[in-house]
């Protein structure tokens, strides 16, 4: 009877090991993919910051030095008026819109990505903006997977989903449960639990 209990215990242990390692592999792959996406997002933000800095008009040239003989009070640079700020924002939006149109027309994935990130950072663009919609559609078209690859990915997902009919590896789980039940019945019959 002890040999049967040990055999059932070993069967339970070996039946449960493969699904755990498979899940761990999926988790590791998901973590790697998430890390890669975060790195790409950080790179895009840096590029958007660089483009935003380039889109800003150059700082005005400093005024010529005052004659030495005359001592005038130092005049601080004045802040922009609300009208000037608004005008600058309008000019920046026009530049971003032109960049979006040019990138969409060129169908350059990186330029579209940078222009969209800059538009998002600058604000003032809505989802209903036709240039944004066209750029997003072009970007999605450039990123599309072929039907072969998409079908393979879907099939692989179904094989790893325990609720799917195509699930592979479900027998190990049932063997583990059966082995555990066997051990519990044998242990209960020997008077261990009461």
Phi and psi restraints in degrees (value plus and minus 20) as a CYANA .aco file:
   2 UNK   PHI     -85.5   -45.5
   2 UNK   PSI     -57.7   -17.7
   3 UNK   PHI     -83.8   -43.8
   3 UNK   PSI     -59.5   -19.5
   4 UNK   PHI     -84.2   -44.2
   4 UNK   PSI     -61.0   -21.0
   5 UNK   PHI     -85.3   -45.3
   5 UNK   PSI     -61.5   -21.5
   6 UNK   PHI     -86.5   -46.5
   6 UNK   PSI     -61.3   -21.3
   7 UNK   PHI     -82.0   -42.0
   7 UNK   PSI     -64.5   -24.5
   8 UNK   PHI     -84.1   -44.1
   8 UNK   PSI     -59.0   -19.0
   9 UNK   PHI     -85.6   -45.6
   9 UNK   PSI     -62.8   -22.8
  10 UNK   PHI     -84.6   -44.6
  10 UNK   PSI     -61.1   -21.1
  11 UNK   PHI     -82.0   -42.0
  11 UNK   PSI     -60.1   -20.1
  12 UNK   PHI     -84.4   -44.4
  12 UNK   PSI     -64.4   -24.4
  13 UNK   PHI     -83.9   -43.9
  13 UNK   PSI     -64.2   -24.2
  14 UNK   PHI     -93.3   -53.3
  14 UNK   PSI     -48.2    -8.2
  15 UNK   PHI     -91.2   -51.2
  15 UNK   PSI     -48.9    -8.9
  16 UNK   PHI    -110.2   -70.2
  16 UNK   PSI     -34.2     5.8
  17 UNK   PHI     -89.2   -49.2
  17 UNK   PSI     -71.4   -31.4
  18 UNK   PHI     -77.6   -37.6
  18 UNK   PSI     -63.7   -23.7
  19 UNK   PHI     -82.5   -42.5
  19 UNK   PSI     -53.9   -13.9
  20 UNK   PHI     -85.8   -45.8
  20 UNK   PSI     -63.1   -23.1
  21 UNK   PHI     -88.4   -48.4
  21 UNK   PSI     -55.5   -15.5
  22 UNK   PHI     -85.0   -45.0
  22 UNK   PSI     -62.6   -22.6
  23 UNK   PHI     -84.4   -44.4
  23 UNK   PSI     -60.7   -20.7
  24 UNK   PHI     -82.5   -42.5
  24 UNK   PSI     -59.0   -19.0
  25 UNK   PHI     -84.7   -44.7
  25 UNK   PSI     -60.8   -20.8
  26 UNK   PHI     -84.5   -44.5
  26 UNK   PSI     -60.1   -20.1
  27 UNK   PHI     -85.0   -45.0
  27 UNK   PSI     -62.8   -22.8
  28 UNK   PHI     -82.9   -42.9
  28 UNK   PSI     -61.8   -21.8
  29 UNK   PHI     -84.7   -44.7
  29 UNK   PSI     -60.5   -20.5
  30 UNK   PHI     -85.1   -45.1
  30 UNK   PSI     -59.3   -19.3
  31 UNK   PHI     -85.3   -45.3
  31 UNK   PSI     -61.8   -21.8
  32 UNK   PHI     -82.9   -42.9
  32 UNK   PSI     -63.2   -23.2
  33 UNK   PHI     -85.4   -45.4
  33 UNK   PSI     -61.1   -21.1
  34 UNK   PHI     -84.6   -44.6
  34 UNK   PSI     -60.4   -20.4
  35 UNK   PHI     -83.6   -43.6
  35 UNK   PSI     -62.1   -22.1
  36 UNK   PHI     -82.8   -42.8
  36 UNK   PSI     -61.4   -21.4
  37 UNK   PHI     -85.0   -45.0
  37 UNK   PSI     -60.0   -20.0
  38 UNK   PHI     -84.3   -44.3
  38 UNK   PSI     -59.4   -19.4
  39 UNK   PHI     -84.8   -44.8
  39 UNK   PSI     -60.0   -20.0
  40 UNK   PHI     -84.9   -44.9
  40 UNK   PSI     -60.4   -20.4
  41 UNK   PHI     -83.8   -43.8
  41 UNK   PSI     -60.8   -20.8
  42 UNK   PHI     -84.3   -44.3
  42 UNK   PSI     -60.4   -20.4
  43 UNK   PHI     -84.7   -44.7
  43 UNK   PSI     -60.2   -20.2
  44 UNK   PHI     -85.3   -45.3
  44 UNK   PSI     -59.6   -19.6
  45 UNK   PHI     -83.1   -43.1
  45 UNK   PSI     -61.2   -21.2
  46 UNK   PHI     -83.6   -43.6
  46 UNK   PSI     -62.2   -22.2
  47 UNK   PHI     -85.3   -45.3
  47 UNK   PSI     -59.6   -19.6
  48 UNK   PHI     -84.2   -44.2
  48 UNK   PSI     -60.3   -20.3
  49 UNK   PHI     -82.2   -42.2
  49 UNK   PSI     -61.5   -21.5
  50 UNK   PHI     -84.9   -44.9
  50 UNK   PSI     -61.7   -21.7
  51 UNK   PHI     -86.9   -46.9
  51 UNK   PSI     -58.0   -18.0
  52 UNK   PHI     -85.3   -45.3
  52 UNK   PSI     -57.9   -17.9
  53 UNK   PHI     -87.0   -47.0
  53 UNK   PSI     -57.4   -17.4
  54 UNK   PHI     -90.4   -50.4
  54 UNK   PSI     -51.5   -11.5
  55 UNK   PHI     -93.9   -53.9
  55 UNK   PSI     -40.6    -0.6
  56 UNK   PHI     -88.4   -48.4
  56 UNK   PSI     119.9   159.9
  57 UNK   PHI     -87.0   -47.0
  57 UNK   PSI     131.7   171.7
  58 UNK   PHI     -84.9   -44.9
  58 UNK   PSI     132.4   172.4
  59 UNK   PHI     -86.4   -46.4
  59 UNK   PSI     124.7   164.7
  60 UNK   PHI     -84.4   -44.4
  60 UNK   PSI     128.5   168.5
  61 UNK   PHI     -86.3   -46.3
  61 UNK   PSI     124.5   164.5
  62 UNK   PHI     -87.0   -47.0
  62 UNK   PSI     128.1   168.1
  63 UNK   PHI     -87.0   -47.0
  63 UNK   PSI     133.4   173.4
  64 UNK   PHI     -81.6   -41.6
  64 UNK   PSI     130.9   170.9
  65 UNK   PHI     -83.8   -43.8
  65 UNK   PSI     124.8   164.8
  66 UNK   PHI     -93.6   -53.6
  66 UNK   PSI     131.6   171.6
  67 UNK   PHI     -79.2   -39.2
  67 UNK   PSI     126.8   166.8
  68 UNK   PHI     -88.2   -48.2
  68 UNK   PSI     -53.9   -13.9
  69 UNK   PHI     -87.5   -47.5
  69 UNK   PSI     -53.4   -13.4
  70 UNK   PHI    -120.2   -80.2
  70 UNK   PSI     105.5   145.5
  71 UNK   PHI    -118.8   -78.8
  71 UNK   PSI      85.6   125.6
  72 UNK   PHI    -126.3   -86.3
  72 UNK   PSI     132.2   172.2
  73 UNK   PHI     -86.9   -46.9
  73 UNK   PSI     126.0   166.0
  74 UNK   PHI     -92.6   -52.6
  74 UNK   PSI     108.4   148.4
  75 UNK   PHI    -118.2   -78.2
  75 UNK   PSI     102.4   142.4
  76 UNK   PHI     -96.6   -56.6
  76 UNK   PSI     133.6   173.6
  77 UNK   PHI     -85.4   -45.4
  77 UNK   PSI     108.9   148.9
  78 UNK   PHI     -98.8   -58.8
  78 UNK   PSI     131.9   171.9
  79 UNK   PHI     -95.7   -55.7
  79 UNK   PSI     136.6   176.6
  80 UNK   PHI     -92.2   -52.2
  80 UNK   PSI     123.1   163.1
  81 UNK   PHI     -96.1   -56.1
  81 UNK   PSI     142.7   182.7
  82 UNK   PHI     -77.4   -37.4
  82 UNK   PSI     -54.6   -14.6
  83 UNK   PHI     -87.2   -47.2
  83 UNK   PSI     -60.4   -20.4
  84 UNK   PHI     -87.9   -47.9
  84 UNK   PSI     -58.7   -18.7
  85 UNK   PHI     -82.1   -42.1
  85 UNK   PSI     -65.3   -25.3
  86 UNK   PHI     -81.4   -41.4
  86 UNK   PSI     -64.1   -24.1
  87 UNK   PHI     -81.3   -41.3
  87 UNK   PSI     -61.8   -21.8
  88 UNK   PHI     -84.2   -44.2
  88 UNK   PSI     -62.0   -22.0
  89 UNK   PHI     -83.1   -43.1
  89 UNK   PSI     -60.2   -20.2
  90 UNK   PHI     -83.5   -43.5
  90 UNK   PSI     -63.3   -23.3
  91 UNK   PHI     -83.0   -43.0
  91 UNK   PSI     -61.6   -21.6
  92 UNK   PHI     -83.7   -43.7
  92 UNK   PSI     -61.2   -21.2
  93 UNK   PHI     -83.8   -43.8
  93 UNK   PSI     -58.8   -18.8
  94 UNK   PHI     -83.0   -43.0
  94 UNK   PSI     -62.7   -22.7
  95 UNK   PHI     -83.5   -43.5
  95 UNK   PSI     -62.0   -22.0
  96 UNK   PHI     -85.4   -45.4
  96 UNK   PSI     -61.2   -21.2
  97 UNK   PHI     -82.7   -42.7
  97 UNK   PSI     -62.5   -22.5
  98 UNK   PHI     -83.3   -43.3
  98 UNK   PSI     -59.6   -19.6
  99 UNK   PHI     -84.9   -44.9
  99 UNK   PSI     -60.6   -20.6
 100 UNK   PHI     -81.0   -41.0
 100 UNK   PSI     -66.1   -26.1
 101 UNK   PHI     -83.8   -43.8
 101 UNK   PSI     -63.6   -23.6
 102 UNK   PHI     -85.3   -45.3
 102 UNK   PSI     -62.3   -22.3
 103 UNK   PHI     -86.2   -46.2
 103 UNK   PSI     -59.9   -19.9
 104 UNK   PHI     -86.1   -46.1
 104 UNK   PSI     -61.9   -21.9
 105 UNK   PHI     -85.6   -45.6
 105 UNK   PSI     -59.6   -19.6
 106 UNK   PHI     -96.4   -56.4
 106 UNK   PSI     -36.6     3.4
 107 UNK   PHI      35.8    75.8
 107 UNK   PSI      22.6    62.6
 108 UNK   PHI    -117.6   -77.6
 108 UNK   PSI      94.5   134.5
 109 UNK   PHI     -79.5   -39.5
 109 UNK   PSI     -64.2   -24.2
 110 UNK   PHI     -87.5   -47.5
 110 UNK   PSI     -61.6   -21.6
 111 UNK   PHI     -85.0   -45.0
 111 UNK   PSI     -60.8   -20.8
 112 UNK   PHI     -82.0   -42.0
 112 UNK   PSI     -64.7   -24.7
 113 UNK   PHI     -81.2   -41.2
 113 UNK   PSI     -63.8   -23.8
 114 UNK   PHI     -86.4   -46.4
 114 UNK   PSI     -64.4   -24.4
 115 UNK   PHI     -83.7   -43.7
 115 UNK   PSI     -60.7   -20.7
 116 UNK   PHI     -85.6   -45.6
 116 UNK   PSI     -60.3   -20.3
 117 UNK   PHI     -85.2   -45.2
 117 UNK   PSI     -59.1   -19.1
 118 UNK   PHI     -85.6   -45.6
 118 UNK   PSI     -61.7   -21.7
 119 UNK   PHI     -83.2   -43.2
 119 UNK   PSI     -59.9   -19.9
 120 UNK   PHI     -85.0   -45.0
 120 UNK   PSI     -62.9   -22.9
 121 UNK   PHI     -88.8   -48.8
 121 UNK   PSI     -59.1   -19.1
 122 UNK   PHI     -89.2   -49.2
 122 UNK   PSI     -51.4   -11.4
 123 UNK   PHI      56.3    96.3
 123 UNK   PSI     155.9   195.9
 124 UNK   PHI      65.0   105.0
 124 UNK   PSI     -23.8    16.2
 125 UNK   PHI    -124.8   -84.8
 125 UNK   PSI     116.9   156.9
 126 UNK   PHI    -125.6   -85.6
 126 UNK   PSI     149.0   189.0
 127 UNK   PHI     -85.4   -45.4
 127 UNK   PSI     -45.0    -5.0
 128 UNK   PHI    -103.8   -63.8
 128 UNK   PSI     -22.8    17.2
 129 UNK   PHI     -85.2   -45.2
 129 UNK   PSI     105.8   145.8
 130 UNK   PHI     -84.2   -44.2
 130 UNK   PSI     -54.7   -14.7
 131 UNK   PHI     -87.8   -47.8
 131 UNK   PSI     -59.2   -19.2
 132 UNK   PHI     -84.8   -44.8
 132 UNK   PSI     -65.2   -25.2
 133 UNK   PHI     -81.3   -41.3
 133 UNK   PSI     -65.4   -25.4
 134 UNK   PHI     -83.7   -43.7
 134 UNK   PSI     -60.8   -20.8
 135 UNK   PHI     -86.1   -46.1
 135 UNK   PSI     -61.8   -21.8
 136 UNK   PHI     -85.0   -45.0
 136 UNK   PSI     -62.0   -22.0
 137 UNK   PHI     -83.3   -43.3
 137 UNK   PSI     -63.1   -23.1
 138 UNK   PHI     -84.0   -44.0
 138 UNK   PSI     -61.7   -21.7
 139 UNK   PHI     -83.2   -43.2
 139 UNK   PSI     -63.3   -23.3
 140 UNK   PHI     -85.0   -45.0
 140 UNK   PSI     -58.0   -18.0
 141 UNK   PHI     -84.7   -44.7
 141 UNK   PSI     -58.0   -18.0
 142 UNK   PHI     -90.9   -50.9
 142 UNK   PSI     -44.4    -4.4
 143 UNK   PHI    -115.5   -75.5
 143 UNK   PSI     -23.2    16.8
 144 UNK   PHI     -83.3   -43.3
 144 UNK   PSI     126.3   166.3
 145 UNK   PHI    -109.5   -69.5
 145 UNK   PSI     133.1   173.1
 146 UNK   PHI     -91.8   -51.8
 146 UNK   PSI     140.8   180.8
 147 UNK   PHI     -81.5   -41.5
 147 UNK   PSI     -56.1   -16.1
 148 UNK   PHI     -80.3   -40.3
 148 UNK   PSI     -70.2   -30.2
 149 UNK   PHI     -85.2   -45.2
 149 UNK   PSI     -63.3   -23.3
 150 UNK   PHI     -80.5   -40.5
 150 UNK   PSI     -64.3   -24.3
 151 UNK   PHI     -84.3   -44.3
 151 UNK   PSI     -58.6   -18.6
 152 UNK   PHI     -85.0   -45.0
 152 UNK   PSI     -63.2   -23.2
 153 UNK   PHI     -82.4   -42.4
 153 UNK   PSI     -61.8   -21.8
 154 UNK   PHI     -85.0   -45.0
 154 UNK   PSI     -61.7   -21.7
 155 UNK   PHI     -83.9   -43.9
 155 UNK   PSI     -61.4   -21.4
 156 UNK   PHI     -84.3   -44.3
 156 UNK   PSI     -58.6   -18.6
 157 UNK   PHI     -83.8   -43.8
 157 UNK   PSI     -62.7   -22.7
 158 UNK   PHI     -84.3   -44.3
 158 UNK   PSI     -55.1   -15.1
 159 UNK   PHI     -88.1   -48.1
 159 UNK   PSI     -46.8    -6.8
 160 UNK   PHI    -116.3   -76.3
 160 UNK   PSI     -23.5    16.5
 161 UNK   PHI    -111.3   -71.3
 161 UNK   PSI      97.3   137.3
 162 UNK   PHI     -83.8   -43.8
 162 UNK   PSI     -40.7    -0.7
 163 UNK   PHI    -108.2   -68.2
 163 UNK   PSI     -25.5    14.5
 164 UNK   PHI    -106.5   -66.5
 164 UNK   PSI     132.7   172.7
 165 UNK   PHI     -91.2   -51.2
 165 UNK   PSI     -43.2    -3.2
 166 UNK   PHI    -108.8   -68.8
 166 UNK   PSI     -12.0    28.0
 167 UNK   PHI     -81.3   -41.3
 167 UNK   PSI     111.7   151.7
 168 UNK   PHI    -132.2   -92.2
 168 UNK   PSI     107.9   147.9
 169 UNK   PHI      92.0   132.0
 169 UNK   PSI     -15.9    24.1
 170 UNK   PHI     -91.3   -51.3
 170 UNK   PSI     -42.4    -2.4
 171 UNK   PHI     -83.2   -43.2
 171 UNK   PSI     -55.5   -15.5
 172 UNK   PHI     -81.5   -41.5
 172 UNK   PSI     -59.4   -19.4
 173 UNK   PHI     -85.2   -45.2
 173 UNK   PSI     -63.1   -23.1
 174 UNK   PHI     -87.3   -47.3
 174 UNK   PSI     -57.5   -17.5
 175 UNK   PHI     -84.1   -44.1
 175 UNK   PSI     -59.3   -19.3
 176 UNK   PHI     -83.5   -43.5
 176 UNK   PSI     -64.5   -24.5
 177 UNK   PHI     -84.4   -44.4
 177 UNK   PSI     -63.2   -23.2
 178 UNK   PHI     -82.1   -42.1
 178 UNK   PSI     -63.1   -23.1
 179 UNK   PHI     -83.3   -43.3
 179 UNK   PSI     -62.6   -22.6
 180 UNK   PHI     -83.4   -43.4
 180 UNK   PSI     -62.7   -22.7
 181 UNK   PHI     -82.7   -42.7
 181 UNK   PSI     -59.3   -19.3
 182 UNK   PHI     -81.9   -41.9
 182 UNK   PSI     -65.5   -25.5
 183 UNK   PHI     -82.0   -42.0
 183 UNK   PSI     -62.8   -22.8
 184 UNK   PHI     -85.3   -45.3
 184 UNK   PSI     -59.0   -19.0
 185 UNK   PHI     -87.0   -47.0
 185 UNK   PSI     -62.5   -22.5
 186 UNK   PHI     -86.2   -46.2
 186 UNK   PSI     -63.8   -23.8
 187 UNK   PHI     -85.5   -45.5
 187 UNK   PSI     -56.9   -16.9
 188 UNK   PHI     -88.2   -48.2
 188 UNK   PSI     -53.7   -13.7
 189 UNK   PHI     -89.2   -49.2
 189 UNK   PSI     -44.2    -4.2
 190 UNK   PHI    -107.2   -67.2
 190 UNK   PSI     -20.6    19.4
 191 UNK   PHI      63.4   103.4
 191 UNK   PSI      -0.6    39.4
 192 UNK   PHI     -93.6   -53.6
 192 UNK   PSI     -60.2   -20.2
 193 UNK   PHI    -104.7   -64.7
 193 UNK   PSI     -26.8    13.2
